[in-house]
Amino acid sequence: DMKVTQMPRYLIKRMGENVLLECGQDMSHETMYWYRQDPGLGLQLIYISYDVDSNSEGDIPKGYRVSRKKREHFSLILDSAKTNQTSVYFCASRRTGRQNTLYFGAGTRLSVL
Amino acid sequence: QQKVQQSPESLIVPEGAMTSLNCTFSDSASQYFAWYRQHSGKAPKALMSIFSNGEKEEGRFTIHLNKASLHFSLHIRDSQPSDSALYLCAVSGTGGYKVVFGSGTRLLVSP
C-alpha cells in the first residue's frame, strides 16, 4: 500500500520554540518534498530532497532546514519558530522521473503563537 | 523562476454542467503538467497528467495542453457535487524535479 505518513497532525508551539515535522514513505521513492499551504496561495515549495543527504532549496526556504538520513524519512525543522510560519505543511514523495506523480501525506497543521 | 497561475479563483456550477479550469505557466521547457484535487481538510491527490501537446481523456475528465500558448486546462463533463474541491495545477521545469503549483481554483457543484 502506497503511503506517505506525517507526524504530528496538529501542533501548537510558542514563538521562538524549535519545531520538528516528520514524514515517512513506504514506496522507496528517491525524491521527497516539503510544501506549505496558506489560504489563496496554493502549495509553496520549501525544500526538495533527491535522495539521502542530497537536498535543495525550493522557492521559500528561509527559516527552514531539512534532514534526510534514510530514503524513507524526511524531516522539516524550524529553528526558533515565527508566527508567520503558522500554516499547513505537506510532505510528498515521487519516484524519480520527470513525469511521475507526487503522493502527499495528510499534512501537519502548525500554529505558532 | 517558474510562474504558474490559475483561473478562475472560484467557480460555482450546477450539477450536470461542464466545468473548465485554466492554468498558465511561464517556462516553455516545462515537461510535466498535472491536475491535483484537494477535498477540504485532505491531502492533494493526483487527478491526471499530460506530457505532450494535445488532449487526454479519462472518464469525465479531459486535459488539454498547448505548450506554445503556455496553457493547459481541465474540463469536467457532467459535474457532480462530489467534484466540489480545490483544484491545483502543477508544472515542472526543465530539470524535472521541481514541481510548482498554482494557487488553485475552488469549485462548488450545486445539486
Chai-1 contact restraints between the chains, C-beta under 6 A:
chainA,res_idxA,chainB,res_idxB,connection_type,confidence,min_distance_angstrom,max_distance_angstrom,comment,restraint_id
A,L41,B,S103,contact,1.0,0.0,6.0,A-B,restraint_1
A,G42,B,L88,contact,1.0,0.0,6.0,A-B,restraint_2
A,G42,B,F101,contact,1.0,0.0,6.0,A-B,restraint_3
A,G42,B,G102,contact,1.0,0.0,6.0,A-B,restraint_4
A,G42,B,S103,contact,1.0,0.0,6.0,A-B,restraint_5
A,G42,B,G104,contact,1.0,0.0,6.0,A-B,restraint_6
A,L43,B,F101,contact,1.0,0.0,6.0,A-B,restraint_7
A,I48,B,Y97,contact,1.0,0.0,6.0,A-B,restraint_8
A,R98,B,Q31,contact,1.0,0.0,6.0,A-B,restraint_9
A,R98,B,Y32,contact,1.0,0.0,6.0,A-B,restraint_10
A,R98,B,G96,contact,1.0,0.0,6.0,A-B,restraint_11
A,Q99,B,Y32,contact,1.0,0.0,6.0,A-B,restraint_12
A,Q99,B,F51,contact,1.0,0.0,6.0,A-B,restraint_13
A,T101,B,A46,contact,1.0,0.0,6.0,A-B,restraint_14
A,F104,B,A43,contact,1.0,0.0,6.0,A-B,restraint_15
A,F104,B,P44,contact,1.0,0.0,6.0,A-B,restraint_16
A,A106,B,A43,contact,1.0,0.0,6.0,A-B,restraint_17
